[in-house]
């Protein structure tokens, strides 16, 4: 008995030893020679593809890479296919489905699930199918790798075909850039919504052919350096279901304020811009800037007047808080980002750090992009003749009154904007907004998340002074496909009783805009003329509490000039091929507070003084008018001309001339009459609006 047991153990051991690390390929019925199983296995698949693959796809040069498995029953399973089209992928699956069952692969004599890769090059030749076994899995799901994977080498890059032009990616909001396609979006009968910006490529491409425009501007350079400098993105990659591109950001300009003692003016910006798409639903973009600069005297003074509480000397309008650079210049970094999920043709959601704009004009009294970037969440719902936008913003107050322990105060703003194309010519928009603070640990109040609630009702339900609520109206009418008229009305604590009295009460806090655009003016292609009038009465955007004013980082979220002014604007824009030019003339009257130390009244210009302040009281409650206080006439002429170096990155070379006249009624040591002539030349990646007209 003992000898029998010893014999059994020895035989078992020999059996195990003989089978250890023994793998066998799946076996087709026609493959019966053990030593050639691997060759026969792949040869059989090769012959099967040559015989059954549709000739429709085999004449053009292309490649298929497939990962497939053979299960323990000998059935083939396609795991992944990389091919140049969905049709070829479908054909590959069909041909695999026609393969007959095989004897499964074995490991140590036991059937196992095994994976293999298959590479097919068209047109076919005898040696064009390359195959690699990737792994064998036993019944305990342990993986034993037997050869180097080809997954990395087999990644296929497609020709870059500007997929961003058809994606949901946001187009950076720039007035000069948007002028190229606004005429197409404003054709009579177009069911477009042009007030809510920035636009997406998907929305604009319904009316404007980005690819055709790009092709007409190409220089078609043959060298890599020539193509990258003149035509293409620096890095552009397009694969199966994804794409991304990368460009450097450059804004280098030098100039001279001829009425200043400063030696020169300059901006030195370096940065990067990345755009990407994953599948058909997700897009992403980010821009990071590192900048230093010194500007004309009036602009430097305005930036310093916006200085935050603490050691930083200024806030650069539209950019953010600046640090001191050298003695008389600023260091002002900035970043913007946006990730968008487009669920379907009706709905998208965005997480962003940037700016938003509502309106068809150069300015907006409702919401403009003249402030620095901020975090936001935006929901767009588009159906029928309606587009409904809900935006929730996280803002910051940097005034000394609201700074504690060197920490700036947080506040929140929620906007709803409903755009309705009433007819093929007339669009009507309804707007409501509220700003509230984190008082009493309130935080982000969930009462304001409801997308259809009326904020005024919520405000008074919680407390009449708990939030700063505003309502607005926008309208646009297309007289024809070349001329449109547009307007806005903003109401901030409007008093019907006082309006009916006609006494110009301070409570009548409103602003409005009237404007018109003439596309292809006088039948000159790509010439756009624009005229606009804006007026915002005193105390608009301010509130009973400093923290809940309509501002962020000491900059108005509405019109860039804040309140207590009236303004007339004329603009002409022209572009042809890569050349462009813009002329702008602005005349306005602003009412400033006096700075003589004796007149401490609040005339309604400063958004950061509560409108019922006892320290800086209102001078009168009736007879209030736009421009009251130290009435100042401002005239600004701005001319820019340049050449588009690269249409993919929007890199431009330009020259700019600004003339500004500032004439206050009462002159003081800190409030002087001045004239500025400022000339600049430079090269810039133009991705946002620089506003120098203050």
Secondary structure, DSSP 8 states (H G I E B T S, - for coil): -HHHHHHHHHHHHHHHHHHTT-EE--B-TT---GGGHHHHHHHHHHHHHHHHS-HHHHSS-EEEEEEEEE-TTS-EEEEEEE-SSHHHHHHHHHHHHTS---B--EETTEE-EEEEEEEEEES--TT-EEEEEEEEE-TT--EE--S---TTTT---B----GGGGSS-B----HHHHTTTHHHHTSTT-----SEES-BHHHHTTT--HHHHHHHH-----SHHHHHHHTS-SEEEE-SSEEEEEEEEEEEEEEEETTSSSS-EEEEEEEEEEEEEETTTEEEEEEEEEEEEE--HHHHHHHHHT--SSS--EEETTTEEEEEETTTEEE--EEEEEEEEE-SSSEEEEEEEE--EESSSSS-SSB-S-S--EEEEEEEEEETTEEEEEEEEEEEE-SGGG-BTTB-EEEEEEEEEEEEE-SSSEEEEEEEEEEEE-GGG--S-GGGT-TT--HHHHHHHH-TTSEEEEEEEEEEEESSSSEEEEEEEEESS--HHHHHHTS--TT--EEEEEEEEETTGGG-TTEEEEEEEEEE-TTTT--SSGGGSSEETTEESS-TT-SSEEEEEEEEEEEETTEEEEEEEEEEEEEE---SSS-----S--TTS-TT-SSS--S-SSS--TT-SEEEEEEEEEEEEEEEEETTTTEEEEEEEEEEEEEESS-BTTB--EEEEEEEEEEEE--S------
